[in-house]
């Protein structure tokens, strides 16, 4: 009986993951299952936490050396597309100058993810806004 239950559970999981990849695409599924830059930084140089209109909260902390992002971490309590958007935003920003990272738009995040369903595109906007706010926090703390 346990073998049948295990087989059924495995088959169900494979079906769910296959449907998720079909709906969201491989980039989103990959970053949802294995997010890059997940976590927090003990004493970040810049930090922001924003709750989006959908209720998802995302935070980003970053370290800066020589005007370049040398470390960046994020967390979110949101859905798979929020997790993927935060992951991609931090991937795009890592090792960039602050000016380069300031130019990261929701559209760039969406493109790098291979798109999101229309009802989830706001997650890329949230990630972009949190990233920009964290950089603004850094500049503000440095008198800029």
N, CA, C and O atoms as a GROMACS GRO file, in nm:
protein
  576
    1UNK      N    1   0.082  -0.120   0.000
    1UNK     CA    2   0.000   0.000   0.000
    1UNK      C    3   0.086   0.126   0.000
    1UNK      O    4   0.056   0.222  -0.072
    2UNK      N    5   0.194   0.128   0.080
    2UNK     CA    6   0.280   0.245   0.084
    2UNK      C    7   0.344   0.273  -0.050
    2UNK      O    8   0.361   0.389  -0.088
    3UNK      N    9   0.382   0.167  -0.123
    3UNK     CA   10   0.443   0.187  -0.254
    3UNK      C   11   0.345   0.254  -0.350
    3UNK      O   12   0.384   0.343  -0.426
    4UNK      N   13   0.218   0.213  -0.346
    4UNK     CA   14   0.117   0.274  -0.432
    4UNK      C   15   0.096   0.421  -0.394
    4UNK      O   16   0.084   0.507  -0.482
    5UNK      N   17   0.093   0.449  -0.265
    5UNK     CA   18   0.076   0.586  -0.219
    5UNK      C   19   0.196   0.672  -0.259
    5UNK      O   20   0.180   0.785  -0.304
    6UNK      N   21   0.315   0.617  -0.242
    6UNK     CA   22   0.437   0.689  -0.281
    6UNK      C   23   0.438   0.716  -0.431
    6UNK      O   24   0.474   0.825  -0.474
    7UNK      N   25   0.400   0.616  -0.511
    7UNK     CA   26   0.395   0.633  -0.656
    7UNK      C   27   0.294   0.740  -0.695
    7UNK      O   28   0.320   0.824  -0.781
    8UNK      N   29   0.177   0.736  -0.631
    8UNK     CA   30   0.072   0.834  -0.658
    8UNK      C   31   0.121   0.974  -0.622
    8UNK      O   32   0.100   1.068  -0.698
    9UNK      N   33   0.184   0.989  -0.507
    9UNK     CA   34   0.234   1.119  -0.462
    9UNK      C   35   0.341   1.172  -0.558
    9UNK      O   36   0.342   1.291  -0.591
   10UNK      N   37   0.429   1.086  -0.601
   10UNK     CA   38   0.535   1.126  -0.694
   10UNK      C   39   0.475   1.170  -0.827
   10UNK      O   40   0.516   1.270  -0.884
   11UNK      N   41   0.378   1.094  -0.876
   11UNK     CA   42   0.313   1.127  -1.002
   11UNK      C   43   0.238   1.260  -0.991
   11UNK      O   44   0.242   1.342  -1.083
   12UNK      N   45   0.171   1.282  -0.879
   12UNK     CA   46   0.099   1.407  -0.856
   12UNK      C   47   0.196   1.525  -0.853
   12UNK      O   48   0.170   1.629  -0.913
   13UNK      N   49   0.308   1.509  -0.783
   13UNK     CA   50   0.408   1.614  -0.775
   13UNK      C   51   0.463   1.648  -0.914
   13UNK      O   52   0.479   1.765  -0.948
   14UNK      N   53   0.492   1.547  -0.993
   14UNK     CA   54   0.543   1.569  -1.128
   14UNK      C   55   0.440   1.642  -1.215
   14UNK      O   56   0.476   1.729  -1.294
   15UNK      N   57   0.313   1.607  -1.199
   15UNK     CA   58   0.207   1.674  -1.274
   15UNK      C   59   0.197   1.820  -1.234
   15UNK      O   60   0.186   1.908  -1.320
   16UNK      N   61   0.201   1.848  -1.105
   16UNK     CA   62   0.193   1.986  -1.056
   16UNK      C   63   0.310   2.068  -1.108
   16UNK      O   64   0.291   2.180  -1.155
   17UNK      N   65   0.430   2.014  -1.098
   17UNK     CA   66   0.548   2.087  -1.145
   17UNK      C   67   0.544   2.109  -1.296
   17UNK      O   68   0.584   2.215  -1.344
   18UNK      N   69   0.497   2.010  -1.370
   18UNK     CA   70   0.486   2.023  -1.515
   18UNK      C   71   0.385   2.133  -1.551
   18UNK      O   72   0.411   2.214  -1.639
   19UNK      N   73   0.272   2.135  -1.482
   19UNK     CA   74   0.171   2.238  -1.508
   19UNK      C   75   0.221   2.376  -1.466
   19UNK      O   76   0.192   2.475  -1.533
   20UNK      N   77   0.295   2.382  -1.356
   20UNK     CA   78   0.352   2.510  -1.312
   20UNK      C   79   0.451   2.564  -1.414
   20UNK      O   80   0.453   2.683  -1.444
   21UNK      N   81   0.534   2.475  -1.468
   21UNK     CA   82   0.631   2.518  -1.570
   21UNK      C   83   0.560   2.562  -1.696
   21UNK      O   84   0.600   2.660  -1.759
   22UNK      N   85   0.455   2.492  -1.734
   22UNK     CA   86   0.380   2.529  -1.853
   22UNK      C   87   0.314   2.666  -1.835
   22UNK      O   88   0.312   2.746  -1.928
   23UNK      N   89   0.262   2.692  -1.716
   23UNK     CA   90   0.191   2.818  -1.689
   23UNK      C   91   0.288   2.934  -1.669
   23UNK      O   92   0.265   3.044  -1.720
   24UNK      N   93   0.398   2.910  -1.596
   24UNK     CA   94   0.490   3.017  -1.559
   24UNK      C   95   0.620   3.019  -1.638
   24UNK      O   96   0.684   3.124  -1.647
   25UNK      N   97   0.659   2.908  -1.696
   25UNK     CA   98   0.784   2.900  -1.770
   25UNK      C   99   0.898   2.845  -1.685
   25UNK      O  100   0.890   2.846  -1.562
   26UNK      N  101   1.002   2.797  -1.751
   26UNK     CA  102   1.112   2.731  -1.680
   26UNK      C  103   1.194   2.823  -1.590
   26UNK      O  104   1.240   2.781  -1.485
   27UNK      N  105   1.212   2.950  -1.631
   27UNK     CA  106   1.291   3.043  -1.548
   27UNK      C  107   1.222   3.068  -1.414
   27UNK      O  108   1.287   3.070  -1.310
   28UNK      N  109   1.092   3.088  -1.418
   28UNK     CA  110   1.016   3.114  -1.295
   28UNK      C  111   1.017   2.990  -1.207
   28UNK      O  112   1.042   3.000  -1.087
   29UNK      N  113   0.992   2.875  -1.266
   29UNK     CA  114   0.990   2.751  -1.188
   29UNK      C  115   1.126   2.727  -1.122
   29UNK      O  116   1.132   2.690  -1.004
   30UNK      N  117   1.233   2.747  -1.197
   30UNK     CA  118   1.368   2.728  -1.144
   30UNK      C  119   1.395   2.819  -1.024
   30UNK      O  120   1.450   2.775  -0.923
   31UNK      N  121   1.357   2.947  -1.036
   31UNK     CA  122   1.384   3.042  -0.929
   31UNK      C  123   1.287   3.029  -0.813
   31UNK      O  124   1.319   3.070  -0.701
   32UNK      N  125   1.172   2.974  -0.836
   32UNK     CA  126   1.079   2.946  -0.727
   32UNK      C  127   1.132   2.828  -0.645
   32UNK      O  128   1.131   2.832  -0.522
   33UNK      N  129   1.178   2.725  -0.713
   33UNK     CA  130   1.227   2.606  -0.643
   33UNK      C  131   1.366   2.625  -0.583
   33UNK      O  132   1.397   2.568  -0.479
   34UNK      N  133   1.450   2.706  -0.648
   34UNK     CA  134   1.587   2.731  -0.601
   34UNK      C  135   1.620   2.880  -0.616
   34UNK      O  136   1.697   2.918  -0.704
   35UNK      N  137   1.561   2.963  -0.531
   35UNK     CA  138   1.584   3.107  -0.546
   35UNK      C  139   1.731   3.144  -0.524
   35UNK      O  140   1.798   3.090  -0.436
   36UNK      N  141   1.778   3.236  -0.606
   36UNK     CA  142   1.914   3.290  -0.590
   36UNK      C  143   1.908   3.405  -0.492
   36UNK      O  144   1.809   3.478  -0.485
   37UNK      N  145   2.014   3.423  -0.415
   37UNK     CA  146   2.030   3.537  -0.325
   37UNK      C  147   1.922   3.546  -0.217
   37UNK      O  148   1.890   3.655  -0.171
   38UNK      N  149   1.867   3.433  -0.178
   38UNK     CA  150   1.764   3.430  -0.074
   38UNK      C  151   1.831   3.447   0.062
   38UNK      O  152   1.934   3.385   0.090
   39UNK      N  153   1.772   3.530   0.145
   39UNK     CA  154   1.822   3.546   0.282
   39UNK      C  155   1.832   3.692   0.320
   39UNK      O  156   1.778   3.780   0.252
   40UNK      N  157   1.901   3.717   0.429
   40UNK     CA  158   1.917   3.853   0.479
   40UNK      C  159   2.065   3.882   0.501
   40UNK      O  160   2.147   3.791   0.516
   41UNK      N  161   2.098   4.009   0.504
   41UNK     CA  162   2.233   4.056   0.532
   41UNK      C  163   2.229   4.118   0.671
   41UNK      O  164   2.144   4.203   0.699
   42UNK      N  165   2.321   4.078   0.757
   42UNK     CA  166   2.323   4.125   0.895
   42UNK      C  167   2.319   4.276   0.910
   42UNK      O  168   2.232   4.329   0.980
   43UNK      N  169   2.410   4.345   0.848
   43UNK     CA  170   2.416   4.491   0.854
   43UNK      C  171   2.427   4.545   0.712
   43UNK      O  172   2.536   4.578   0.666
   44UNK      N  173   2.314   4.553   0.643
   44UNK     CA  174   2.319   4.599   0.504
   44UNK      C  175   2.353   4.747   0.495
   44UNK      O  176   2.324   4.825   0.586
   45UNK      N  177   2.415   4.785   0.384
   45UNK     CA  178   2.440   4.927   0.358
   45UNK      C  179   2.313   4.996   0.312
   45UNK      O  180   2.294   5.116   0.336
   46UNK      N  181   2.226   4.922   0.246
   46UNK     CA  182   2.097   4.973   0.202
   46UNK      C  183   1.992   4.866   0.223
   46UNK      O  184   2.019   4.747   0.204
   47UNK      N  185   1.871   4.908   0.262
   47UNK     CA  186   1.765   4.811   0.293
   47UNK      C  187   1.630   4.872   0.260
   47UNK      O  188   1.609   4.993   0.276
   48UNK      N  189   1.539   4.788   0.214
   48UNK     CA  190   1.401   4.830   0.193
   48UNK      C  191   1.308   4.712   0.210
   48UNK      O  192   1.342   4.598   0.178
   49UNK      N  193   1.189   4.741   0.261
   49UNK     CA  194   1.082   4.642   0.271
   49UNK      C  195   0.954   4.711   0.224
   49UNK      O  196   0.916   4.817   0.275
   50UNK      N  197   0.889   4.650   0.127
   50UNK     CA  198   0.766   4.707   0.072
   50UNK      C  199   0.661   4.596   0.061
   50UNK      O  200   0.692   4.483   0.024
   51UNK      N  201   0.538   4.632   0.095
   51UNK     CA  202   0.424   4.543   0.074
   51UNK      C  203   0.349   4.592  -0.049
   51UNK      O  204   0.307   4.708  -0.055
   52UNK      N  205   0.333   4.505  -0.146
   52UNK     CA  206   0.265   4.541  -0.269
   52UNK      C  207   0.114   4.538  -0.253
   52UNK      O  208   0.064   4.495  -0.149
   53UNK      N  209   0.041   4.584  -0.354
   53UNK     CA  210  -0.105   4.588  -0.348
   53UNK      C  211  -0.170   4.451  -0.333
   53UNK      O  212  -0.284   4.441  -0.287
   54UNK      N  213  -0.098   4.345  -0.371
   54UNK     CA  214  -0.153   4.209  -0.359
   54UNK      C  215  -0.133   4.152  -0.219
   54UNK      O  216  -0.186   4.046  -0.187
   55UNK      N  217  -0.056   4.224  -0.135
   55UNK     CA  218  -0.031   4.178   0.001
   55UNK      C  219   0.104   4.110   0.020
   55UNK      O  220   0.143   4.082   0.133
   56UNK      N  221   0.176   4.083  -0.090
   56UNK     CA  222   0.310   4.025  -0.079
   56UNK      C  223   0.406   4.130  -0.026
   56UNK      O  224   0.403   4.246  -0.069
   57UNK      N  225   0.491   4.090   0.068
   57UNK     CA  226   0.595   4.178   0.120
   57UNK      C  227   0.730   4.124   0.074
   57UNK      O  228   0.757   4.004   0.082
   58UNK      N  229   0.814   4.214   0.024
   58UNK     CA  230   0.948   4.176  -0.019
   58UNK      C  231   1.046   4.272   0.048
   58UNK      O  232   1.018   4.390   0.065
   59UNK      N  233   1.162   4.217   0.084
   59UNK     CA  234   1.268   4.302   0.136
   59UNK      C  235   1.398   4.269   0.067
   59UNK      O  236   1.425   4.154   0.032
   60UNK      N  237   1.479   4.372   0.048
   60UNK     CA  238   1.611   4.358  -0.013
   60UNK      C  239   1.711   4.433   0.072
   60UNK      O  240   1.689   4.547   0.112
   61UNK      N  241   1.823   4.366   0.100
   61UNK     CA  242   1.936   4.430   0.165
   61UNK      C  243   2.056   4.417   0.074
   61UNK      O  244   2.072   4.317   0.004
   62UNK      N  245   2.141   4.520   0.074
   62UNK     CA  246   2.258   4.514  -0.013
   62UNK      C  247   2.380   4.576   0.053
   62UNK      O  248   2.370   4.660   0.142
   63UNK      N  249   2.495   4.531   0.006
   63UNK     CA  250   2.625   4.586   0.045
   63UNK      C  251   2.685   4.651  -0.078
   63UNK      O  252   2.672   4.602  -0.190
   64UNK      N  253   2.752   4.763  -0.055
   64UNK     CA  254   2.810   4.839  -0.165
   64UNK      C  255   2.957   4.869  -0.133
   64UNK      O  256   2.990   4.911  -0.023
   65UNK      N  257   3.041   4.846  -0.230
   65UNK     CA  258   3.183   4.884  -0.221
   65UNK      C  259   3.222   4.950  -0.352
   65UNK      O  260   3.199   4.896  -0.460
   66UNK      N  261   3.281   5.070  -0.340
   66UNK     CA  262   3.323   5.140  -0.462
   66UNK      C  263   3.209   5.166  -0.557
   66UNK      O  264   3.226   5.156  -0.679
   67UNK      N  265   3.092   5.199  -0.504
   67UNK     CA  266   2.972   5.229  -0.583
   67UNK      C  267   2.919   5.108  -0.661
   67UNK      O  268   2.842   5.124  -0.756
   68UNK      N  269   2.960   4.987  -0.621
   68UNK     CA  270   2.917   4.864  -0.688
   68UNK      C  271   2.850   4.772  -0.585
   68UNK      O  272   2.896   4.762  -0.471
   69UNK      N  273   2.742   4.707  -0.625
   69UNK     CA  274   2.672   4.614  -0.536
   69UNK      C  275   2.754   4.486  -0.526
   69UNK      O  276   2.771   4.413  -0.624
   70UNK      N  277   2.806   4.460  -0.406
   70UNK     CA  278   2.894   4.345  -0.385
   70UNK      C  279   2.823   4.228  -0.318
   70UNK      O  280   2.870   4.115  -0.321
   71UNK      N  281   2.709   4.257  -0.256
   71UNK     CA  282   2.627   4.151  -0.196
   71UNK      C  283   2.483   4.199  -0.197
   71UNK      O  284   2.456   4.317  -0.173
   72UNK      N  285   2.392   4.108  -0.223
   72UNK     CA  286   2.250   4.143  -0.226
   72UNK      C  287   2.169   4.020  -0.189
   72UNK      O  288   2.192   3.911  -0.240
   73UNK      N  289   2.073   4.039  -0.099
   73UNK     CA  290   1.987   3.930  -0.052
   73UNK      C  291   1.843   3.981  -0.046
   73UNK      O  292   1.818   4.100  -0.032
   74UNK      N  293   1.750   3.888  -0.058
   74UNK     CA  294   1.609   3.925  -0.048
   74UNK      C  295   1.531   3.813   0.019
   74UNK      O  296   1.574   3.698   0.024
   75UNK      N  297   1.415   3.850   0.070
   75UNK     CA  298   1.315   3.753   0.114
   75UNK      C  299   1.178   3.808   0.076
   75UNK      O  300   1.162   3.928   0.054
   76UNK      N  301   1.083   3.720   0.067
   76UNK     CA  302   0.945   3.759   0.043
   76UNK      C  303   0.854   3.655   0.107
   76UNK      O  304   0.889   3.538   0.119
   77UNK      N  305   0.737   3.701   0.147
   77UNK     CA  306   0.636   3.608   0.196
   77UNK      C  307   0.535   3.578   0.086
   77UNK      O  308   0.427   3.525   0.112
   78UNK      N  309   0.571   3.613  -0.037
   78UNK     CA  310   0.478   3.603  -0.148
   78UNK      C  311   0.478   3.470  -0.220
   78UNK      O  312   0.538   3.372  -0.177
   79UNK      N  313   0.407   3.471  -0.330
   79UNK     CA  314   0.385   3.353  -0.412
   79UNK      C  315   0.508   3.319  -0.496
   79UNK      O  316   0.611   3.385  -0.487
   80UNK      N  317   0.495   3.217  -0.578
   80UNK     CA  318   0.606   3.172  -0.663
   80UNK      C  319   0.658   3.282  -0.754
   80UNK      O  320   0.779   3.293  -0.774
   81UNK      N  321   0.569   3.365  -0.808
   81UNK     CA  322   0.614   3.470  -0.899
   81UNK      C  323   0.683   3.583  -0.824
   81UNK      O  324   0.771   3.649  -0.879
   82UNK      N  325   0.646   3.607  -0.699
   82UNK     CA  326   0.719   3.705  -0.617
   82UNK      C  327   0.859   3.652  -0.585
   82UNK      O  328   0.956   3.727  -0.591
   83UNK      N  329   0.867   3.525  -0.551
   83UNK     CA  330   0.997   3.464  -0.523
   83UNK      C  331   1.087   3.473  -0.646
   83UNK      O  332   1.203   3.513  -0.637
   84UNK      N  333   1.033   3.437  -0.761
   84UNK     CA  334   1.111   3.440  -0.886
   84UNK      C  335   1.150   3.582  -0.924
   84UNK      O  336   1.262   3.605  -0.970
   85UNK      N  337   1.060   3.677  -0.905
   85UNK     CA  338   1.090   3.816  -0.940
   85UNK      C  339   1.198   3.874  -0.851
   85UNK      O  340   1.287   3.945  -0.899
   86UNK      N  341   1.192   3.846  -0.721
   86UNK     CA  342   1.296   3.892  -0.630
   86UNK      C  343   1.430   3.830  -0.663
   86UNK      O  344   1.533   3.897  -0.661
   87UNK      N  345   1.428   3.702  -0.693
   87UNK     CA  346   1.550   3.633  -0.731
   87UNK      C  347   1.612   3.697  -0.855
   87UNK      O  348   1.732   3.725  -0.857
   88UNK      N  349   1.532   3.720  -0.956
   88UNK     CA  350   1.585   3.776  -1.081
   88UNK      C  351   1.631   3.920  -1.062
   88UNK      O  352   1.734   3.959  -1.116
   89UNK      N  353   1.557   3.999  -0.985
   89UNK     CA  354   1.599   4.138  -0.960
   89UNK      C  355   1.736   4.142  -0.895
   89UNK      O  356   1.821   4.223  -0.932
   90UNK      N  357   1.759   4.055  -0.797
   90UNK     CA  358   1.888   4.053  -0.729
   90UNK      C  359   1.998   3.999  -0.820
   90UNK      O  360   2.112   4.044  -0.813
   91UNK      N  361   1.965   3.903  -0.903
   91UNK     CA  362   2.063   3.852  -0.999
   91UNK      C  363   2.106   3.960  -1.097
   91UNK      O  364   2.224   3.974  -1.128
   92UNK      N  365   2.009   4.037  -1.145
   92UNK     CA  366   2.039   4.144  -1.240
   92UNK      C  367   2.121   4.255  -1.175
   92UNK      O  368   2.203   4.318  -1.242
   93UNK      N  369   2.099   4.280  -1.046
   93UNK     CA  370   2.166   4.391  -0.977
   93UNK      C  371   2.305   4.355  -0.926
   93UNK      O  372   2.391   4.443  -0.914
   94UNK      N  373   2.328   4.229  -0.896
   94UNK     CA  374   2.456   4.189  -0.836
   94UNK      C  375   2.574   4.228  -0.924
   94UNK      O  376   2.575   4.202  -1.045
   95UNK      N  377   2.671   4.290  -0.864
   95UNK     CA  378   2.798   4.334  -0.924
   95UNK      C  379   2.783   4.455  -1.017
   95UNK      O  380   2.880   4.498  -1.079
   96UNK      N  381   2.662   4.509  -1.026
   96UNK     CA  382   2.640   4.629  -1.107
   96UNK      C  383   2.673   4.753  -1.024
   96UNK      O  384   2.669   4.750  -0.901
   97UNK      N  385   2.704   4.863  -1.094
   97UNK     CA  386   2.716   4.991  -1.025
   97UNK      C  387   2.576   5.033  -0.982
   97UNK      O  388   2.476   4.982  -1.034
   98UNK      N  389   2.569   5.125  -0.887
   98UNK     CA  390   2.438   5.172  -0.843
   98UNK      C  391   2.360   5.236  -0.959
   98UNK      O  392   2.239   5.217  -0.969
   99UNK      N  393   2.429   5.309  -1.044
   99UNK     CA  394   2.361   5.370  -1.159
   99UNK      C  395   2.307   5.265  -1.254
   99UNK      O  396   2.195   5.278  -1.305
  100UNK      N  397   2.385   5.160  -1.279
  100UNK     CA  398   2.337   5.052  -1.366
  100UNK      C  399   2.218   4.981  -1.304
  100UNK      O  400   2.118   4.955  -1.372
  101UNK      N  401   2.227   4.950  -1.176
  101UNK     CA  402   2.119   4.878  -1.108
  101UNK      C  403   1.993   4.964  -1.097
  101UNK      O  404   1.881   4.912  -1.097
  102UNK      N  405   2.011   5.096  -1.088
  102UNK     CA  406   1.896   5.187  -1.082
  102UNK      C  407   1.812   5.176  -1.209
  102UNK      O  408   1.692   5.203  -1.206
  103UNK      N  409   1.874   5.135  -1.318
  103UNK     CA  410   1.804   5.122  -1.445
  103UNK      C  411   1.729   4.991  -1.463
  103UNK      O  412   1.668   4.969  -1.568
  104UNK      N  413   1.731   4.903  -1.363
  104UNK     CA  414   1.660   4.775  -1.374
  104UNK      C  415   1.510   4.801  -1.361
  104UNK      O  416   1.462   4.848  -1.257
  105UNK      N  417   1.438   4.771  -1.466
  105UNK     CA  418   1.295   4.798  -1.472
  105UNK      C  419   1.214   4.669  -1.454
  105UNK      O  420   1.268   4.559  -1.467
  106UNK      N  421   1.086   4.683  -1.425
  106UNK     CA  422   1.001   4.564  -1.420
  106UNK      C  423   1.003   4.489  -1.553
  106UNK      O  424   0.999   4.366  -1.555
  107UNK      N  425   1.011   4.563  -1.663
  107UNK     CA  426   1.014   4.500  -1.795
  107UNK      C  427   1.139   4.415  -1.813
  107UNK      O  428   1.134   4.308  -1.875
  108UNK      N  429   1.252   4.462  -1.760
  108UNK     CA  430   1.376   4.384  -1.770
  108UNK      C  431   1.365   4.255  -1.689
  108UNK      O  432   1.412   4.150  -1.732
  109UNK      N  433   1.302   4.264  -1.572
  109UNK     CA  434   1.283   4.145  -1.488
  109UNK      C  435   1.190   4.047  -1.559
  109UNK      O  436   1.218   3.927  -1.564
  110UNK      N  437   1.081   4.099  -1.614
  110UNK     CA  438   0.987   4.014  -1.688
  110UNK      C  439   1.055   3.945  -1.806
  110UNK      O  440   1.036   3.826  -1.829
  111UNK      N  441   1.134   4.021  -1.880
  111UNK     CA  442   1.204   3.964  -1.996
  111UNK      C  443   1.302   3.855  -1.953
  111UNK      O  444   1.308   3.749  -2.016
  112UNK      N  445   1.377   3.881  -1.847
  112UNK     CA  446   1.475   3.783  -1.800
  112UNK      C  447   1.408   3.655  -1.750
  112UNK      O  448   1.466   3.547  -1.758
  113UNK      N  449   1.286   3.669  -1.698
  113UNK     CA  450   1.211   3.552  -1.651
  113UNK      C  451   1.138   3.480  -1.764
  113UNK      O  452   1.080   3.374  -1.742
  114UNK      N  453   1.139   3.537  -1.883
  114UNK     CA  454   1.064   3.478  -1.993
  114UNK      C  455   0.917   3.513  -1.986
  114UNK      O  456   0.834   3.446  -2.046
  115UNK      N  457   0.885   3.619  -1.911
  115UNK     CA  458   0.748   3.664  -1.895
  115UNK      C  459   0.680   3.603  -1.775
  115UNK      O  460   0.724   3.502  -1.719
  116UNK      N  461   0.570   3.665  -1.737
  116UNK     CA  462   0.484   3.616  -1.630
  116UNK      C  463   0.340   3.626  -1.678
  116UNK      O  464   0.309   3.706  -1.766
  117UNK      N  465   0.252   3.545  -1.621
  117UNK     CA  466   0.111   3.563  -1.653
  117UNK      C  467   0.070   3.707  -1.618
  117UNK      O  468   0.122   3.765  -1.522
  118UNK      N  469  -0.019   3.764  -1.695
  118UNK     CA  470  -0.058   3.904  -1.676
  118UNK      C  471  -0.097   3.934  -1.532
  118UNK      O  472  -0.064   4.041  -1.479
  119UNK      N  473  -0.166   3.842  -1.469
  119UNK     CA  474  -0.211   3.866  -1.331
  119UNK      C  475  -0.097   3.864  -1.230
  119UNK      O  476  -0.118   3.895  -1.112
  120UNK      N  477   0.023   3.828  -1.274
  120UNK     CA  478   0.139   3.822  -1.184
  120UNK      C  479   0.247   3.924  -1.218
  120UNK      O  480   0.350   3.929  -1.150
  121UNK      N  481   0.226   4.004  -1.320
  121UNK     CA  482   0.329   4.098  -1.362
  121UNK      C  483   0.362   4.201  -1.254
  121UNK      O  484   0.473   4.255  -1.252
  122UNK      N  485   0.268   4.227  -1.165
  122UNK     CA  486   0.293   4.322  -1.056
  122UNK      C  487   0.407   4.277  -0.965
  122UNK      O  488   0.466   4.359  -0.895
  123UNK      N  489   0.438   4.148  -0.965
  123UNK     CA  490   0.549   4.097  -0.883
  123UNK      C  491   0.683   4.152  -0.930
  123UNK      O  492   0.771   4.180  -0.849
  124UNK      N  493   0.699   4.168  -1.061
  124UNK     CA  494   0.822   4.228  -1.115
  124UNK      C  495   0.831   4.375  -1.076
  124UNK      O  496   0.940   4.426  -1.048
  125UNK      N  497   0.718   4.444  -1.074
  125UNK     CA  498   0.715   4.584  -1.031
  125UNK      C  499   0.754   4.594  -0.884
  125UNK      O  500   0.831   4.683  -0.846
  126UNK      N  501   0.700   4.505  -0.802
  126UNK     CA  502   0.735   4.505  -0.660
  126UNK      C  503   0.885   4.485  -0.642
  126UNK      O  504   0.948   4.559  -0.566
  127UNK      N  505   0.943   4.388  -0.710
  127UNK     CA  506   1.086   4.360  -0.697
  127UNK      C  507   1.169   4.481  -0.741
  127UNK      O  508   1.267   4.516  -0.675
  128UNK      N  509   1.132   4.544  -0.851
  128UNK     CA  510   1.202   4.662  -0.900
  128UNK      C  511   1.192   4.777  -0.800
  128UNK      O  512   1.291   4.845  -0.774
  129UNK      N  513   1.074   4.798  -0.745
  129UNK     CA  514   1.054   4.906  -0.648
  129UNK      C  515   1.135   4.884  -0.521
  129UNK      O  516   1.194   4.978  -0.468
  130UNK      N  517   1.138   4.761  -0.472
  130UNK     CA  518   1.214   4.731  -0.350
  130UNK      C  519   1.363   4.749  -0.376
  130UNK      O  520   1.434   4.804  -0.291
  131UNK      N  521   1.410   4.705  -0.491
  131UNK     CA  522   1.551   4.722  -0.526
  131UNK      C  523   1.588   4.870  -0.530
  131UNK      O  524   1.688   4.910  -0.470
  132UNK      N  525   1.510   4.950  -0.597
  132UNK     CA  526   1.538   5.094  -0.606
  132UNK      C  527   1.533   5.160  -0.469
  132UNK      O  528   1.615   5.246  -0.439
  133UNK      N  529   1.438   5.120  -0.387
  133UNK     CA  530   1.427   5.178  -0.252
  133UNK      C  531   1.547   5.141  -0.166
  133UNK      O  532   1.592   5.222  -0.085
  134UNK      N  533   1.599   5.020  -0.180
  134UNK     CA  534   1.718   4.979  -0.105
  134UNK      C  535   1.839   5.062  -0.147
  134UNK      O  536   1.920   5.101  -0.064
  135UNK      N  537   1.850   5.089  -0.276
  135UNK     CA  538   1.961   5.173  -0.324
  135UNK      C  539   1.943   5.317  -0.276
  135UNK      O  540   2.041   5.383  -0.241
  136UNK      N  541   1.819   5.365  -0.274
  136UNK     CA  542   1.791   5.499  -0.223
  136UNK      C  543   1.826   5.507  -0.074
  136UNK      O  544   1.880   5.608  -0.029
  137UNK      N  545   1.796   5.403   0.001
  137UNK     CA  546   1.831   5.399   0.143
  137UNK      C  547   1.982   5.408   0.160
  137UNK      O  548   2.031   5.478   0.249
  138UNK      N  549   2.056   5.337   0.076
  138UNK     CA  550   2.203   5.344   0.081
  138UNK      C  551   2.250   5.487   0.055
  138UNK      O  552   2.332   5.540   0.130
  139UNK      N  553   2.198   5.548  -0.050
  139UNK     CA  554   2.240   5.684  -0.085
  139UNK      C  555   2.205   5.783   0.026
  139UNK      O  556   2.284   5.871   0.060
  140UNK      N  557   2.087   5.766   0.082
  140UNK     CA  558   2.042   5.854   0.191
  140UNK      C  559   2.133   5.841   0.313
  140UNK      O  560   2.167   5.940   0.377
  141UNK      N  561   2.173   5.719   0.344
  141UNK     CA  562   2.259   5.696   0.461
  141UNK      C  563   2.400   5.753   0.439
  141UNK      O  564   2.474   5.773   0.534
  142UNK      N  565   2.435   5.777   0.314
  142UNK     CA  566   2.567   5.833   0.280
  142UNK      C  567   2.558   5.982   0.250
  142UNK      O  568   2.654   6.044   0.205
  143UNK      N  569   2.440   6.039   0.277
  143UNK     CA  570   2.422   6.182   0.256
  143UNK      C  571   2.395   6.222   0.113
  143UNK      O  572   2.409   6.339   0.076
  144UNK      N  573   2.356   6.123   0.031
  144UNK     CA  574   2.333   6.152  -0.111
  144UNK      C  575   2.191   6.157  -0.152
  144UNK      O  576   2.161   6.181  -0.269
   0.00000   0.00000   0.00000
